[in-house]
Amino acid sequence: MEKDQLFISTYLGAKSSKEDRTIEFIASKEVVDRSGNLIKIGGIDTSIYKTNPVVLWTHDGDSPPIGKAVGIRRKGDELRIKVQFATPEEYGFADTIYKLADNGYLNGGSIGLFLNSKGIEYPENMKVGGQLVKRLINKSELFDFSITPIPRNRQTLKAGVLLQALDSGVIDDVELKEYELMSEGVVEDFKEEVKDNKEEENEVITLKAKVAELELQVKEQEMEIESEDSIYDELYNEFVVPRKEKVKDKHDKFDILDDYFE
């Protein structure tokens, strides 16, 4: 069955372990994102992802992974993924991302999901945490986890975090330039994704309007049929019933005459 793809970003809570270069992230949480999506954590199938648990930079599947997921678990309304980052010798850019995330300068992450229409609802007037839920995703399949500089939830990154990291000595000038080069187009891609989601939302609104229009047409047709039935009943009672009574009376008289002459 054909499936749609969805990329949901979040603000990452992180728990670091410098011994093995691992950081446990809150990959997703049951909160309403900027596009009005609410993902049920218990409905995320992680079995396929576990067979190839690579961690990417901004969903870039053409570049080497920056790490691998060494642990996936659910805790309450959170999906947590423990990431082991590549070493400086293995992949220099991955080390840059590790240092930024480990020191709190890079806090955005994103999961990629396959969606099945049977697992999606479009509730009306449903709110969670004061936010309107436009699309409720009950079942999905995880296929990607990425680190990204632009989270979709309402907790945004602080301005100038890269300069702060540079001033603090977490990264150097070369690593900053590499980060900027690797991040080219991320903002534009995000804008395009938001635009696509808006178009999808407009399509749903249009479909709902068409359904309402069809329901109105059906109701009008039902009213017309009821009106025609009412007119038919009136005509039947006015013209047919009296004639049937006359015919019956006439037959009754003939029956009496037949009895008389016997």
C-alpha positions in Angstrom: 0.0 0.0 0.0 1.3 3.4 -0.9 2.5 5.5 2.0 3.0 9.2 2.6 6.2 10.6 4.2 6.1 13.1 7.0 9.0 14.8 8.7 8.3 16.1 12.2 10.8 18.3 14.1 11.1 18.8 17.8 13.2 20.5 20.4 15.7 18.0 21.7 16.2 17.3 25.4 19.6 15.7 25.7 21.4 13.5 28.1 25.1 13.1 27.2 27.8 10.5 28.0 31.2 11.6 27.0 32.8 8.2 27.6 31.2 6.6 24.4 30.2 9.8 22.6 26.5 9.1 23.1 23.6 11.5 23.6 20.1 10.4 24.3 17.5 12.7 22.6 13.8 13.2 23.0 13.2 12.4 19.3 9.4 13.0 19.5 6.8 14.0 22.0 3.0 14.0 22.0 2.7 17.8 21.5 1.0 19.6 18.6 3.6 20.9 16.1 3.5 24.0 14.0 1.5 22.3 11.2 -1.1 21.0 13.6 0.1 17.4 13.7 -0.1 15.2 16.8 1.7 11.9 16.7 0.7 9.2 19.1 4.0 7.9 20.5 2.6 4.4 21.2 1.6 4.1 17.5 5.1 4.6 16.1 6.5 1.3 14.7 10.3 1.4 15.1 11.1 -2.2 13.9 12.1 -1.3 10.3 14.3 1.6 11.5 16.2 -0.7 13.9 17.4 -2.8 11.0 19.4 0.3 9.7 19.5 2.8 12.5 21.5 5.6 10.9 21.3 9.1 12.2 21.5 11.8 9.4 22.1 15.5 9.2 18.9 17.3 8.1 17.5 14.1 6.4 20.4 14.2 3.9 20.5 10.6 2.7 23.2 11.4 0.1 25.8 12.3 2.8 27.4 9.9 5.3 25.5 9.5 8.5 26.8 11.5 11.5 26.0 8.6 13.9 23.9 5.6 14.7 21.0 4.9 17.0 22.2 2.5 19.7 19.0 2.7 21.8 15.3 3.4 21.2 12.8 3.5 24.0 9.4 5.0 24.9 9.1 6.9 28.1 5.6 8.2 28.8 4.6 10.5 26.0 8.2 10.6 24.6 10.1 8.6 22.0 13.8 8.6 23.0 16.7 7.7 20.8 20.3 7.3 22.0 22.8 8.4 19.3 26.4 7.4 19.1 28.3 10.0 17.0 31.2 9.2 14.7 34.6 10.0 15.9 36.7 12.9 14.5 38.9 10.3 12.7 35.8 8.7 11.2 33.9 11.8 10.1 35.0 15.3 11.0 31.6 17.0 10.4 29.9 14.5 12.6 32.3 15.5 15.4 31.3 19.1 14.9 27.6 18.2 15.3 28.4 16.1 18.4 30.2 19.0 20.1 27.5 21.5 19.3 24.8 19.1 20.6 26.8 18.0 23.6 27.3 21.6 24.7 23.7 22.7 24.1 24.3 24.9 21.0 22.4 22.6 18.6 19.0 21.5 19.9 16.9 20.6 16.9 16.0 17.2 15.7 13.5 15.5 13.3 12.0 12.1 12.7 10.9 10.8 9.4 7.7 8.8 9.3 5.8 6.7 6.8 2.1 7.4 7.1 -0.9 5.2 6.2 -4.2 6.8 5.6 -5.9 4.2 7.8 -4.0 5.5 10.8 -4.8 9.2 10.3 -7.8 11.2 11.7 -8.8 14.8 11.1 -10.6 15.7 14.3 -12.8 18.8 14.7 -12.3 21.1 17.6 -9.7 18.9 19.3 -7.1 20.7 21.4 -4.0 19.4 23.3 -2.1 21.8 25.4 -4.2 24.7 24.1 -3.2 23.9 20.5 -5.7 22.9 17.8 -5.0 19.4 16.4 -5.6 19.4 12.7 -4.2 15.9 12.0 -4.1 13.0 14.5 -1.5 10.4 13.5 -2.4 7.2 15.4 -0.1 4.8 13.5 3.1 5.5 11.7 6.5 3.9 10.8 9.8 5.4 11.7 12.4 5.4 8.9 14.7 8.3 9.8 16.1 10.3 12.7 18.1 13.4 11.9 19.7 16.3 13.8 18.5 19.6 12.3 19.1 23.3 13.2 15.4 24.2 12.7 12.9 22.5 15.0 9.2 22.7 14.2 7.8 23.0 17.7 7.4 26.4 19.4 10.6 26.2 21.4 13.0 27.8 18.9 16.8 27.9 19.0 18.5 30.9 20.4 19.9 33.4 18.0 23.6 33.3 17.4 24.2 29.9 18.9 27.0 29.1 16.5 28.8 32.3 17.3 28.4 31.4 21.0 29.9 28.0 20.3 32.8 29.6 18.4 33.5 32.2 21.2 33.4 29.4 23.8 35.9 27.3 21.9 33.5 24.4 21.3 34.1 24.6 17.6 36.8 26.5 15.5 36.5 28.6 12.4 37.0 25.7 10.1 34.2 23.7 11.8 31.9 26.7 11.7 32.5 27.1 7.9 31.9 23.4 7.3 28.7 23.6 9.3 27.4 26.6 7.3 28.2 24.8 4.0 26.5 21.6 5.1 23.5 23.7 6.2 22.9 25.5 2.9 19.4 25.1 1.7 18.0 23.9 5.0 15.9 27.0 5.6 14.6 26.9 2.1 13.7 23.2 2.4 11.9 24.0 5.6 9.9 26.8 3.9 9.0 24.4 1.1 7.8 21.8 3.5 5.6 24.3 5.4 4.2 25.4 2.1 3.4 21.8 1.1 1.7 21.2 4.5 -0.3 24.4 3.9 -1.4 23.2 0.5 -2.4 19.8 2.0 -4.4 21.6 4.6 -6.2 23.6 2.0 -7.0 20.4 0.1 -8.6 18.9 3.2 -10.7 22.1 3.7 -11.7 21.9 0.0 -12.7 18.3 0.3 -14.7 19.0 3.5 -16.6 21.8 1.6 -17.4 19.5 -1.3 -18.7 16.8 1.1 -20.9 19.5 2.8 -22.2 20.6 -0.6 -23.0 17.0 -1.5 -24.8 16.4 1.8 -26.9 19.5 1.2 -27.8 18.3 -2.3 -28.9 15.0 -1.0 -31.0 16.7 1.7 -32.7 18.9 -0.9 -33.4 15.8 -3.0 -34.9 14.1 0.0 -37.1 17.1 0.7 -38.3 17.2 -2.9 -39.2 13.5 -2.8 -41.1 14.0 0.5 -42.9 16.9 -1.1 -43.8 14.9 -4.1 -45.1 12.0 -1.9 -47.2 14.5 0.1 -48.8 15.8 -3.1 -49.4 12.3 -4.4 -51.1 11.4 -1.1 -53.4 14.4 -1.3 -54.4 13.7 -4.9 -55.0 10.0 -4.1 -57.2 10.8 -1.1 -59.1 13.5 -3.1 -59.8 11.6 -6.3 -59.0 7.9 -6.1 -60.4 7.0 -2.7 -63.9 8.5 -3.3 -64.1 6.6 -6.7 -63.1 3.4 -5.1 -65.8 3.9 -2.5 -68.4 4.4 -5.3 -67.3 1.3 -7.1 -67.5 -0.7 -3.9 -71.0 0.6 -3.2 -72.0 -0.3 -6.8 -70.7 -3.8 -6.4 -72.5 -4.2 -3.1 -75.8 -3.2 -4.8 -75.3 -5.8 -7.5 -74.6 -8.4 -4.9 -77.9 -7.6 -3.2 -79.8 -7.9 -6.5 -78.2 -11.2 -7.2 -79.4 -12.5 -3.9 -83.0 -11.2 -4.5 -83.4 -13.0 -7.8 -82.1 -16.3 -6.7 
